[in-house]
Amino acid sequence: MTKVRFDILTSTCIPLPLENVDTDQIIPARFLSATSREGFGENLFRDWRFDKTGVKNMDFTLNNSEYNGKILVSGKNFGCGSSREHAVWAIYDYGFRAVVSSFFGDIFKNNALNNGLLPVVISEKLLADLLACVKETPKTMLKIDLQQQLFMVPAMGVSVVFDINSYKKECLLIGLDDIDYLLGIQKHITDHEIKTGSDEDRNN
């Protein structure tokens, strides 16, 4: 899964006004056998998007042509349940680059940040107001400025600051995961180890 730099994202959104969406609902366990990160998007919310015969459930939000965009707006406690990283892979592979909610499962949130997906936490009131606004006007534009840590809804006159770990923020801004980041500073690590070793030798 190729990750891209995240700086400013301006997009419409897809609303998912459901609380306690767990990772098994995001990507059912029967689809976890693949080892590659690609391809999981086609089974995102599989049991909600399709019935048992494989026919699309047109009442489900992802199948509603009124909604589109790279931002998923979900109810409280999104990504709870198991620690499966595949849930994030499925969301990212489907085309989402950010998920907005008032609360995320801790493991899901960390997995998201490790895989180029930005979780944005907003207040419960703002979330309720946003979902109502999008229901009324599906083409409502959202703007996320990662550098400034701002979440904006111009049509609502909203601009709020969101929290993010500074290290994870830097990784998202330059489009690297933990391993890529460490490889990028390998020379600095080696130089530090050499210097530390030399200092210890001098003290012995």
N, C-alpha and C positions, 0 to 999 in steps of 0.2 A: 504494500500500500504506500504509494508515494505521497508524502505530506508536503504541503505548500506553506509558504510564509503567511502568517495571519497578522494583518495590520488593521485595516478598516474594512468592515463588511457591511454593505448596504443591500438589503434584500427584503422582499415580502416574506411571510412566514406561513407555516402550517400549524394550526392549533390542534392540540391534543388535550382537551379539558377533562383529563382523568387523573385522579390521585393514586399514589402507591403503585405506579407502573413498574413491575419488577423485570429483572433481566430475562426471565423465561418467557415473558410476554413480548419483550423486545426481539429476542431470537430464541425460539423453542429449542429444547435440548436435542431433538432429533436432527438438527441441522449443524451440529458442532463437530462433525467428523473431519471436515476439511482442515488442512494445515496451513494453507495460504490465506492471507487476510482478504484477498479479493473474492468477490462473488457472494458475500453474505448479504449484501443489500437487497437482493431479490427475495429474500425470506424475512426481511424486516417486518415485524408485527404480522407474521404470516397467518396466524390463526384469527386475526382481526381483519386482515385485508381480504382473505379468501374464505369461502366456506369449505366443508369437507370434501366437496367434489372439485375444488380448484376454481370455482367461479368467484369473481370479484364481488366483495361486499360493497356496494355503491354507497352505503350509508356511512362507511368508515372514512375518516377525514383525509387519509392519503389517497383515496380513490375519488375524492371530490375535486373536479376540475376547477372549482372556484379558488382553490388554495394551491399555492406553489411557493417555492423559495428555498433558501439554504439554511433557514433558521427554524428549528422546531420549538414550539412554545407549549410546555406541558404543565399539568397540575402538580401539586406539592408531592414531594418524596419520589422523584423520578430516579429510576435505576437502583431501586432497593433489591434485596434478595441475594442471589449468589454472586460470586466474584468474577464470573466469566467475562473475559476481555472481549469475547466475540460480540457482545452487545454493542460495544463502542465501534467495533469493526463494521457491523451491519449498518449502524447509523451513518458512519462516515462514508461507507461504500455506496449508500443510497444517494448521497449528495449533500447531506447536511454538514455544515461547518461549525454550527453553534447550537446549543440547547439552552433554553431559558426556562427556569423554574424558581419556585421559592425555597426549594430544598432538594438536595441530591444525596443519594446513598454515598457514603464516604469512599468506598472502593470504586464505585462507578466513576465518581468525580476524578479520582486519581488516574484511573485507566483512561478517561477521556483526555486529560491533560497530557498523558504520555503518548497519545496517538493523534494529536493534532486537532482534537475536537474541543471547542471552548465551552465549558459550562458557565453560564451566567446566572448568578443568584440575585433575585429581586424580591421586594417585599410581597407578602401575600395580597395586600390591597392592590398594589400596582399590577400584580399578575392577574387578579380578577378583572381589573379595569381593562387591561390589555386584551384578555380573551374576549371580553364583551365588545371591545372596539373592533377586533378582527372579525368577530362574528357579524357585526354590522357592516364592516367595510373590509372584505377579504384582501383587497390590494393595499392595505395599510403597510407603509414602509417602516422598517426598523433599521437602526444604524448602531453598529458596535465598533467603538474605537479602542482597540486593545492597548495601544501606547498610552492613551490618556485614561484608560479604564472607565470609559463612559458607555452607558447603554442609553440609547435615545429613541424616542418615538415622536417625531416632529408633529404629526397630526394631533397628538395629545399634549404637546408642549412639555414633554418629559425628557429630562436629561439627568441621569443618576449615576453615581460612582459605584462600581462593583469591585469586589476583592478578588485577588489572585496572588498566588505565591510568586515572588519576584523571579525565582529561578525558572519556574514553569512558564512565566510570562516571556522571559528571554528566549526560551526554547521555541515557543510558538512564533515569536517575532522573526526568528531566523530559520524556522522550519526544520528543526532538529529534534530527535528524541534523545533520551538519556545517553544511549550508547553513542550516537553520532556526536553529541555534545562532548562527551569524554574523549572520543577519538580526536576531536578538533583541538582539544587543549592538551593532548598527550605530551607534547614537547614541554609544556609548562609543568606538567606533573613529573616528568622525568627529571627536569632541571631541579625541581623542588626536592625530589628524593635524593639526588646527588648532593645537593647543598646540605640537606639534613644529615645525610650519612657522613659528610665531611665534618660537620660541626660536632657530631657525636664522636668521631675519631679523634678530634682535637681535644675533646673533654675527657677522653679515657687515658 
